[in-house]
Amino acid sequence: MPENINKLNFLNPQSRYRGHFTPENLAFNANLQEFAHKISYISALQTGGKISPEQAYKDIQSLWKQLKESKKELGVGTNIRKPES
């Protein structure tokens, strides 16, 4: 099992969240990082000729819709607060 965890961490590294902490912000940040990783994979597949530009566009468009829905469901950005100094 530890070997699988190491592979997962290598393929999908997670950066620490440093913004204003709320559970919603943390969850959205995780979704955003996952979105970025998937975009990177799609780009690499398209650049390598494994998928067409049209398929890459459709896949990215689908991921973008999922991210937007995640933002909406979590309510991120609806109560914008200035960080405390």
GUDO-242018 format. One record per atom (N, C-alpha, C): x, y, z; residue in three letters. Coordinates in steps of 0.2 Angstrom, whole numbers, plus 5000, padded with zeros to 4 digits. Last residue first. Example, Ala and Ser with C-alpha at 12.3 -4.5 7.8 and 13.67 -1.06 7.14 Angstrom:
BEGIN
506449895035ser
506849955036ser
506450005039ser
506649725039ala
506249785039ala
506649845039ala
// end
This chain:
BEGIN
497452095045ser
498252115045ser
498552095052ser
496351975038glu
496552015043glu
497252035043glu
495751995021pro
496151955026pro
496352005032pro
494052035018lys
494752055017lys
495152015023lys
492951925011arg
493151955017arg
493851975015arg
491551885001ile
492251905001ile
492451945007ile
490451775000asn
490551825006asn
491351845006asn
490651714988thr
490051744989thr
490051794995thr
491751634987gly
491751704983gly
491151744985gly
490951474987val
491651514987val
491551584983val
489951384988gly
489851454990gly
490451504990gly
490051264984leu
490351274990leu
490251344993leu
489251264972glu
489051224978glu
489351244984glu
490151354965lys
489451374966lys
489151334972lys
491251274964lys
491351344967lys
490651364969lys
490751164957ser
491051154964ser
491051224967ser
490451224945glu
489951194949glu
490151184956glu
491751254940lys
491251304941lys
490651284946lys
492251124939leu
492551174944leu
492051224945leu
491351074929gln
491351044935gln
491651084941gln
491751154918lys
491051164921lys
491051124928lys
493051114917trp
492951184919trp
492251194922trp
492850984912leu
493251004918leu
493051074921leu
492251014900ser
491950974905ser
492250984912ser
493351084893gln
492751124894gln
492251084900gln
494250984893ile
494451044897ile
493751084898ile
493650894884asp
493850874890asp
493950934895asp
493550984872lys
492950954875lys
493050934883lys
494851004869tyr
494451054871tyr
493851034875tyr
495250874867ala
495550904872ala
495150964874ala
494550844855gln
494350804861gln
494650844867gln
495150944847glu
494350944848glu
494250904854glu
496450894846pro
496250954849pro
495550964851pro
496450714850ser
496350774845ser
496250834849ser
497750624859ile
497050644858ile
497050704853ile
499050594856lys
498650544858lys
497850554858lys
499950694853gly
499550664847gly
499150604850gly
500650764863gly
500950704861gly
500550664855gly
499750864865thr
500350884862thr
500750814859thr
498650784871gln
498550824865gln
499250834861gln
499350744883leu
499050694878leu
498950724871leu
499650874889ala
500150824887ala
499950774882ala
498350914891ser
498850954887ser
499350914884ser
497950824900ile
497550834894ile
498050864889ile
498750844911tyr
498750784907tyr
498450784901tyr
498450984914ser
499150964912ser
499150894908ser
497150964918ile
497251004912ile
497950984909ile
497350884930lys
497050854924lys
497150894918lys
497950984938his
498350924936his
498050894930his
496951084939ala
497551094936ala
497951034933ala
495951004946phe
495851034939phe
496451044936phe
496650984958glu
496550934954glu
496350954947glu
496651124962gln
497351084961gln
497251024957gln
495351144964leu
495651184959leu
496351144957leu
495051054974asn
494751044967asn
495051084962asn
495751114984ala
495951044982ala
495651034975ala
495051234985asn
495751234983asn
495951164981asn
493851194989phe
493851224983phe
494651224980phe
494151155002ala
493951104998ala
493951134990ala
494651275008leu
495051225007leu
494851165002leu
493451355007asn
494051375003asn
494551315002asn
492651275016glu
492451285009glu
493051305004glu
493251295028pro
493251225025pro
493051225017pro
494351425027thr
493751405028thr
493751335025thr
495751535028phe
495451465029phe
494751465031phe
496451625016his
496051625021his
495651565022his
497851525010gly
497451575010gly
497051585016gly
498751415008arg
498951465012arg
498451525013arg
498851245007tyr
498351295006tyr
498651355011tyr
500151155000arg
499851175006arg
499451235004arg
499951054985ser
500251104988ser
499851124995ser
500050884980gln
499550934983gln
500050984987gln
500350794966pro
500650824972pro
500150874974pro
500050664958asn
499550714960asn
499850754966asn
501150584956leu
500750594950leu
500250654952leu
501650564969phe
502150594963phe
501650614958phe
500550524976asn
500850584978asn
501350614972asn
500450394970leu
499950444969leu
500150514971leu
501650334973lys
501450354966lys
500950404965lys
501450334987asn
502050364984asn
501950384977asn
500350244988ile
500350314990ile
500850354987ile
500950124983asn
500350164979asn
500250234981asn
501850104993glu
502050114986glu
501550144982glu
501050075004pro
501450135004pro
501650154997pro
500449945000met
500050005000met
500450065000met
// end
